[in-house]
Amino acid sequence: MPQTIDATVEAAIKPFADGLAAFIFYEIPIAGMQIPWIVLWLAVAATFFTVYLGFLNFRGFPLAVRILRGDYHDPNAPGEISHFRAVATAVSGTVGIGNIGGVAVAISIGGPGAAFWLVVAGLLSMSTKLVECTLGVKYRRHNSDGSVSGGPMYYLEHWLQVRNWPKVGKALGAFYAACLMVGCLGIGNMFQSNQAYVQFVSISGGQQSFFAERGWLFGIGIALAVGLVIIGGIRSIAGFAAKVVPAMAVLYIVSALVIITLSYSEIPQALGLIFSSAFTMESATGGAIGAMIVGFQRALFSNEAGIGSASIAHSAVQTHEPASEGMVSLLEPFIDTVVICTLSSLVIVVTAFPNGLMESGLEGIALTSAAFAHHVSWAPYPLAVAALLFAFSTAVSWSYYGLKACTYLFGEGMLVQNSFKFVFCAFLALGCMIQLESVLAFSDAMVFLIAVPNIIGLYLFAPEVKAEVQRYRRGIADGSIPRYEPTD
């Protein structure tokens, strides 16, 4: 019997995906546990920047909110989009299917304690995000057509260029851009469309659904929809994100709060289970260290702090002050991980654990959907809408990240840009034809790979970023940086 298209594509990609994942997620023994070196790499960086910047992730939160609402937005400053739209675009790139299904996987593997460490990692990640987004704006380039290009490839190149190593700088920037361009086809593309397809089939009849054996058809549909948004560039993407991100966040947050409230009697016990599991050294899931590893891995995968991708969207902001965008970027991991992922965690712990759903054999988004349906039979439908919006918005934002990586490598010409957009949309359709295992392996490995050169650059630029942020905060305090009436 001939293989299906899905099986053929899976067979072709699986060896490459598995080999790359084996390298990126190679585990090293620490304190009796096996820890992926890349997770340790990101976690150490997040902790370092939190301490080095004097816990600015907490102290700077009020100022970040004021910047977000437009208090210091100069409409005449260079750039293409407002602070709010830059954050909305970046958040749409991080808030994806992983916030729903990935959290369920983390708790299944690491136990309830993973939810606690997920929040800790989210708070620490805010500092990493501040550093990379400040640099993204400071070393961006303004193109002749008025557009802006920025991101790790530019600030990595700059650091070496000013030290008389221009070729090495260009090579490092090109390495980052090449990895990002390929990686964006996984985490922000195939993974999102694959999980959106799975959820859509689930609510439209399961195996009896018209789309059950027609992943290609669903993929073409989502590819065309994404193409209509991204054809207009960052202004179109940011305008879309500014409308959709608040709507989808509210939809999911309200839905999750309703389910948690319906399980109100389980909340005290659930919170106790989360905290006790986070610090208990003996358990079937590896105890506190196992929960910490899984929690950190999920948080860092979710908010992408250390990868540098979000700085590409932030680079397009209208501002004279790079640190202003660094400050406002603090809100991204908070929204993505501390708020949305925590709510997903609570839904699982207060519903799935006490009602036996953890032993049902369900995984990922299917487990989260079952937890929603436990109290309200039709709850999976708004969850499905939220999941589709998450997937769609993530793909839209990541198309821009990949595009800027492509133009760094091949120039800003329209042929280059349109060719990349076509390939990106084609991979969205492809994602609906590939089994979950290879999609996860491919996307995880590629997106974490680019964190290696980025984190090195962040360490090298750390003193410069610290001075930039201190100067900006002094300017706010003494009034030398003017305040404007919010306009967005």
Disulfide bonds with the S-S distance in Angstrom:
none
